[in-house]
Amino acid sequence: MSNPLPPAHHRSTALKPRLYVIVLTVTAGALGFVVGRWSQPEAADSRPSAAINRPATAPDRSPAKTDPVKDAAAVQENAVNKFAALGTKVSTMSPEEFGQRYAELLTGTSSEDNLLERAAMVAALTPERTVACYLAYKNRVGAGLKENTQDIRHILTVAGERDGASVIAAMQKAAPGFQELSSLLHGWAMKDPGSAVEWYNNLPDGDAQRKTALDGLMWGLSLRDAATTRKVYLSLSPEDQVSSGRSLGRAIYTSGSGAELNQLIAGLPPDAAQECLRGACGVAVRRTPSESVPWLAGHLGNASIVDHAFLESWSRWTASDPAAAEKWRAAAALSNARIPRLIQSAQEEPAP
């Protein structure tokens, strides 16, 4: 499944942090300009000095003093005022007008004004407007309902977080079988995991969207605390626990860390825990070896894929920083005899 969020590693899709980032971007640019101009030396006076006919007090040629903090605050206030004006504007739009405008912005050139207007529109989302945005964007890029369109997923995640049940019902009515259902479940599970899982458990066994819905649930659950994630995950059927374990492990290691995954799997049935480990291994081998090797070492012997991921990461570490890798190995081997045995056996294997 395509990552429904690009995670970056934030824990909420709420608007205020996004606006704050936009405001900070504008503010930082203005502040840099002000400070740069303030500290820029004046051009040297090329005229020859003369003792006669010079005023007793030479005119002040230094740059006008400014207050960078006040200037930055003014820029921030301007952005907030502009955002409020945009909010008033979009509140008067019909769902169709709203959707067309959002599609134009999403396919247009990215700029601070573009991002600010999109943020104002996200703040005014309703289920009807979400549907309109989705259909207008699909039409604008020429994509079918069952084609994955990554760019529209962010607004669906936000909509799911805001009102999961209502927006899913509206989307299923207007765009049956749509590909990006996982993003709505992702947002819903972040906000209200119990309700999202209850909705999922009521899907018919043969529903074609059960798998994508389950993947979205796992990404949403990965952003909750370990206790909540475990409780909700265990409310799934044993079959769904095993089939979604890899997605959950991959999601938690992507958005968090190995330590967070350890907290989760400590209370899971062995089969489900092993599937979570399998999913995380694919992410671990792409992390820096100094991070992934110690975590993988703690799970050696649980699954062959873990051992392979450990050796792959270990090989990269010894190639990039052999001194640090050897220092870790010498210390870790004192408490885990499996580590030197596994490394030794890999070194003794004949080259292919």
Residue pairs with C-beta under 8 A, 6 or more apart in sequence:
1 182
1 212
1 215
1 247
2 148
2 150
2 153
3 219
3 254
4 153
4 156
4 157
4 180
4 182
4 183
4 186
4 215
4 216
4 219
5 13
5 153
5 154
5 157
5 183
5 186
5 219
6 153
6 154
7 254
7 255
9 255
9 256
10 17
11 190
11 223
12 161
12 190
13 154
13 157
13 158
13 161
13 187
13 190
14 161
15 119
15 122
15 123
15 158
18 119
18 122
19 79
19 80
19 83
19 116
19 119
22 79
22 112
22 115
22 116
22 119
23 76
23 79
23 80
25 112
26 75
26 76
26 78
26 79
26 112
27 72
27 75
27 76
27 79
30 71
30 72
30 75
31 68
31 71
31 72
31 75
34 66
34 68
34 71
34 72
35 68
37 63
37 66
38 63
38 65
38 66
38 68
40 63
42 61
42 62
42 63
45 61
79 116
82 116
83 116
83 119
83 120
86 116
86 117
86 120
86 121
87 120
87 123
87 124
89 120
90 98
90 101
90 117
90 120
90 121
90 124
91 124
93 101
95 126
95 128
95 129
95 131
95 132
96 132
96 136
98 121
98 124
98 129
98 132
98 133
99 129
99 131
99 132
99 133
99 134
99 135
99 136
99 137
100 132
100 136
101 121
102 118
102 121
102 132
102 133
102 136
102 137
102 155
103 133
103 136
103 137
103 139
103 140
104 140
105 114
105 117
105 118
105 121
106 118
106 137
106 151
106 152
107 137
107 140
107 141
108 114
121 129
121 133
122 155
122 158
125 155
125 158
125 159
125 162
126 163
127 159
127 163
127 166
127 167
127 169
127 170
127 171
128 170
130 155
130 156
130 159
130 167
130 170
130 171
131 167
131 170
131 171
131 174
131 175
133 152
133 155
134 152
134 155
134 156
134 171
134 174
134 175
134 178
134 180
135 174
135 175
137 149
137 151
137 152
138 144
138 145
138 149
138 152
138 175
141 149
143 149
145 175
145 176
145 177
145 178
145 179
146 177
146 178
146 179
147 179
148 179
148 180
149 179
149 180
152 180
153 180
153 183
154 183
156 167
156 180
156 183
156 184
156 187
157 183
157 184
157 186
157 187
158 187
159 167
159 184
159 187
160 167
160 168
160 183
160 184
160 185
160 186
160 187
160 188
160 191
161 187
161 188
161 190
161 191
162 187
162 191
164 184
164 185
164 187
164 188
164 191
164 192
164 195
164 196
164 199
165 188
165 195
165 199
167 184
168 181
168 184
168 185
168 188
168 199
171 178
171 181
171 184
172 178
177 208
177 209
179 212
181 209
181 212
181 213
181 216
182 212
182 213
182 215
182 216
182 219
183 216
184 216
185 196
185 200
185 213
185 215
185 216
185 217
185 220
186 216
186 217
186 219
186 220
187 220
188 195
188 196
188 199
188 220
189 196
189 197
189 216
189 217
189 219
189 220
189 221
189 224
189 232
190 220
190 223
190 224
193 217
193 220
193 221
193 224
193 228
193 229
193 232
194 232
194 235
196 217
196 220
197 217
197 232
197 235
197 236
200 210
200 213
200 214
200 217
200 236
201 235
201 236
201 237
203 209
203 210
203 213
207 213
211 243
214 240
214 243
214 244
214 247
215 244
215 247
217 244
218 244
218 247
218 248
218 251
219 247
219 251
219 255
221 228
221 229
221 232
221 233
221 248
221 251
222 229
222 248
222 251
222 252
222 254
222 255
222 256
223 255
224 232
226 260
226 263
226 264
229 248
229 252
229 264
230 264
230 267
230 268
233 241
233 244
233 248
233 264
233 268
233 272
234 241
234 268
236 244
238 269
241 268
241 269
241 271
241 272
242 271
242 272
242 275
245 271
245 272
245 273
245 274
245 275
245 276
245 278
245 279
246 275
246 276
246 278
246 279
247 279
248 264
248 276
248 279
249 261
249 265
249 275
249 276
249 277
249 278
249 279
249 280
250 279
250 280
250 282
250 283
251 279
252 260
252 261
252 264
252 276
252 280
253 261
253 279
253 280
253 283
253 284
254 283
258 280
258 284
258 291
258 292
258 295
258 298
259 295
261 276
261 277
261 280
262 295
262 298
264 276
265 272
265 273
265 276
265 277
268 276
273 302
274 302
274 303
277 299
277 302
277 303
277 305
277 306
278 303
278 305
278 306
281 296
281 305
281 306
281 308
281 309
282 309
284 292
284 295
284 296
284 309
284 313
285 292
285 309
285 312
285 313
287 313
289 313
289 314
289 316
289 317
289 320
289 321
289 325
290 317
290 321
290 324
290 328
292 309
292 313
293 310
293 313
293 314
293 317
293 325
293 328
294 328
294 332
296 306
296 309
296 310
296 313
297 310
297 332
297 336
297 339
299 306
300 306
300 307
300 310
300 336
300 338
300 339
300 342
301 307
301 338
307 342
310 342
311 342
311 343
311 346
314 325
314 343
317 324
317 325
317 328
318 325
318 326
329 339
329 340
329 343
332 339
333 339
333 340
